[in-house]
């Protein structure tokens, strides 16, 4: 089945320069502190109205929309926010593509794979604003890592004091690549409980020169704002297991992710819970 869909959206963004945080998921996510309002970093944090139009093209050959075991589900989308086209105060163009594949391996074992590539650019010389950038990690994309903890970092002053120190600030990327593979199988099929083993890989990447110039010294390659998606060493990967209960209120996911390697401050195993299907 081939579908075409067009949508419009208007969002009002208000950001202060003292504190800012991202929230999401059932248990919330870590806050991301705003750097001081000097230098080009402050350009990430700007308020205004975002008015955009978005078009989506999808192809769906799955044998079941809720519990597929065979077929493809592919989507391509483009979103434009531009003062000359949509009267938006924030300017960007976003392009996203996702392909999902389902295949029955043997008996009740179902193999699932997903590959996602997203890009957002802006003709505004200040670059893509922080609230439109990509932050990866967590149960919605790369399991085994704290939510929104992966991606490039830049140097930022810790305060406006003359003797302020330099800290690493998670700036996010304007590109993200995510790959997921899993095998799902029944545990107690009569009550809707199924098991899953999985492997994930991906990261967010920065392609904007102004933030490459602020790369920290001796930072891990996966957090370097000068690395692009063609550098395989900049990707993070994990494996894990879990179970899913297709309950009366919807699919419940309980999953434990294990990074193949950890950096300082990362946990060796991360448990997360959410509501909804992953694929």
C-alpha positions in Angstrom: 0.0 0.0 0.0 1.4 3.4 -1.0 0.3 6.5 0.9 1.0 10.2 0.6 0.3 12.6 3.4 0.7 16.3 4.0 0.6 18.1 7.3 1.0 21.6 8.7 2.2 22.6 12.2 2.7 25.8 14.2 4.8 25.7 17.4 5.8 28.5 19.7 9.3 28.1 21.3 10.3 30.0 24.4 13.9 29.5 25.7 15.7 31.4 28.4 19.5 31.5 28.7 19.6 30.4 32.4 18.4 26.9 32.2 16.9 24.5 29.7 16.0 20.9 29.6 14.6 18.1 27.5 11.8 15.9 28.9 10.5 12.7 27.4 9.7 9.1 28.1 7.8 7.8 31.0 10.6 8.4 33.6 11.8 11.7 32.0 15.3 12.4 30.7 18.4 14.2 32.0 18.4 18.0 31.8 20.8 19.7 29.5 22.2 22.9 30.9 22.4 26.0 28.6 25.8 27.5 28.1 26.3 31.2 28.8 24.8 33.7 26.4 28.1 34.6 24.8 29.9 33.4 21.6 28.2 31.5 18.8 26.9 28.8 21.2 24.1 31.0 22.3 22.7 31.0 18.8 21.5 27.5 19.5 19.0 28.9 22.0 16.5 31.2 20.4 12.8 31.7 20.8 10.2 32.2 18.2 7.3 30.7 16.2 8.0 27.6 14.1 5.5 27.2 11.2 6.2 24.3 9.0 4.7 22.1 6.3 5.5 18.4 6.1 4.9 15.8 3.4 5.3 12.0 3.9 5.4 9.2 1.4 5.0 5.6 2.8 4.9 2.1 1.5 3.4 -0.7 3.6 3.4 -4.4 2.7 3.2 -5.8 6.3 0.8 -8.7 6.8 -0.4 -7.2 10.1 -0.2 -3.5 11.2 -0.1 -4.3 15.0 1.9 -7.6 15.0 3.6 -8.0 11.7 5.7 -11.1 10.9 6.4 -10.4 7.2 6.8 -7.5 4.9 8.2 -3.9 4.6 7.2 -0.6 6.0 9.1 2.3 4.5 8.7 6.1 4.9 10.2 9.2 3.4 9.4 12.7 4.7 10.4 16.3 4.2 9.6 19.3 6.4 10.2 22.9 5.6 10.0 25.9 8.0 10.9 29.1 6.1 9.9 32.8 6.6 9.3 33.1 2.8 7.1 30.0 2.6 5.5 29.3 5.9 6.1 32.7 7.7 8.2 30.8 10.3 10.6 32.7 12.6 12.8 29.6 12.8 14.3 28.4 9.5 15.2 24.8 8.7 14.6 21.9 6.2 14.3 18.4 7.5 14.6 15.1 5.5 13.9 11.7 7.1 13.9 8.2 5.8 13.1 4.9 7.6 12.9 1.4 6.3 11.6 -1.6 8.4 11.7 -5.2 7.5 9.9 -8.2 9.1 10.6 -11.9 8.4 9.5 -15.1 10.1 12.7 -17.1 10.9 11.3 -20.3 12.3 8.1 -21.2 14.0 7.1 -18.2 16.2 10.5 -16.4 15.9 10.2 -13.2 14.0 13.2 -11.1 12.8 12.8 -7.4 12.6 15.2 -4.8 11.3 15.1 -1.0 11.0 17.4 1.6 9.4 16.8 5.3 9.8 18.7 8.3 8.4 17.7 11.9 9.2 19.1 15.2 8.2 18.2 18.8 9.1 19.8 21.9 7.7 19.3 25.6 7.9 20.1 28.5 5.6 20.2 30.7 8.8 23.9 31.5 9.4 23.3 30.7 13.1 22.6 27.1 12.2 19.9 24.6 13.4 18.4 25.6 16.7 18.9 23.2 19.7 15.2 22.1 19.9 15.3 20.8 16.3 18.7 18.9 16.6 19.0 15.2 17.1 19.9 13.6 20.5 20.2 9.9 20.5 20.4 7.2 23.1 17.7 5.4 25.1 14.8 3.0 24.5 13.4 4.9 21.5 16.5 4.4 19.3 19.9 3.2 20.7 19.1 1.1 23.8 21.8 0.5 26.5 22.6 4.2 26.9 20.9 6.9 29.0 18.2 8.9 27.2 19.5 11.6 24.9 23.1 11.1 26.1 24.9 10.3 22.8 26.1 12.7 20.1 28.7 15.4 19.6 29.9 17.7 22.4 31.5 21.2 22.3 33.5 23.3 24.7 31.4 25.8 26.8 32.1 28.1 29.7 30.6 26.8 33.0 29.4 30.3 34.0 29.8 34.0 33.2 32.5 34.4 35.9 35.9 35.6 34.7 37.5 32.4 36.1 34.9 30.1 34.7 36.1 26.7 33.6 35.5 24.9 30.3 33.0 22.1 30.3 31.7 19.7 27.6 28.2 20.6 26.4 26.0 18.1 24.5 25.2 20.1 21.4 23.3 17.3 19.5 23.6 16.7 15.8 21.9 17.8 12.6 22.3 14.2 11.2 21.4 10.9 12.8 21.9 7.3 11.6 20.2 4.5 13.6 20.1 0.8 12.9 18.2 -1.8 15.0 17.8 -5.5 14.7 15.8 -7.8 17.0 14.3 -11.3 17.3 10.9 -11.5 19.0 9.4 -14.8 20.3 6.5 -15.8 22.5 7.0 -16.6 26.2 3.4 -16.8 27.5 1.5 -16.2 24.2 -2.0 -16.7 25.7 -1.5 -13.6 27.9 0.4 -11.6 25.3 3.9 -11.8 26.8 6.8 -12.0 24.3 10.5 -12.0 24.6 13.1 -10.1 22.6 16.8 -10.0 22.0 18.3 -7.1 20.1 21.3 -5.2 18.8 21.4 -1.4 18.1 23.9 0.9 16.5 24.1 4.6 15.5 24.8 8.1 16.6 24.0 11.8 16.0 26.6 13.8 14.0 27.3 17.5 13.5 28.0 18.9 10.0 28.0 22.6 11.0 31.5 24.1 10.9 30.9 26.6 13.7 30.6 23.8 16.2 33.5 21.7 14.8 35.7 24.6 15.7 34.6 24.2 19.4 35.6 20.5 19.6 37.0 19.6 23.1 40.5 18.3 23.5 41.0 14.5 23.9 37.2 13.8 23.4 36.1 10.3 22.4 35.6 10.0 18.7 31.9 9.3 19.1 31.5 12.7 20.7 33.7 14.7 18.3 31.6 17.4 16.5 34.0 17.2 13.5 33.1 13.5 12.7 30.6 12.6 10.0 28.4 9.5 9.4 31.1 8.0 7.1 33.4 7.5 10.0 32.5 4.0 11.4 34.6 4.6 14.5 32.2 7.3 15.6 29.2 5.0 16.0 28.0 3.5 19.3 26.5 0.0 19.6 24.8 -2.2 22.1 22.9 -5.5 22.6 20.2 -6.5 25.0 17.1 -8.4 25.9 13.7 -7.8 27.3 10.1 -8.8 27.3 6.9 -7.2 26.0 3.4 -7.4 27.3 0.6 -6.6 24.9 -1.7 -5.5 27.8 -5.2 -4.0 27.7 -3.8 -0.5 27.8 -1.3 -1.1 25.0 2.1 -2.7 24.4 4.4 -2.4 27.4 8.2 -2.7 26.9 10.7 -3.8 29.5 14.2 -3.9 28.1 17.8 -4.1 29.4 20.5 -2.7 27.1 24.2 -3.4 27.3 26.8 -1.2 25.5 29.5 -3.2 23.7 31.9 -0.7 25.3 31.4 2.1 27.8 32.9 5.5 28.3 33.5 7.2 31.7 30.2 8.0 33.3 28.2 5.4 31.4 26.5 2.4 33.0 27.3 -1.2 32.0 23.6 -2.0 31.7 20.6 0.2 31.4 17.0 -0.8 32.1 14.1 1.2 30.6 10.4 0.9 30.4 7.9 2.5 28.0 4.5 2.1 26.4 4.1 1.5 22.6 5.7 -0.5 19.8 9.3 0.0 18.8 8.9 -0.9 15.1 
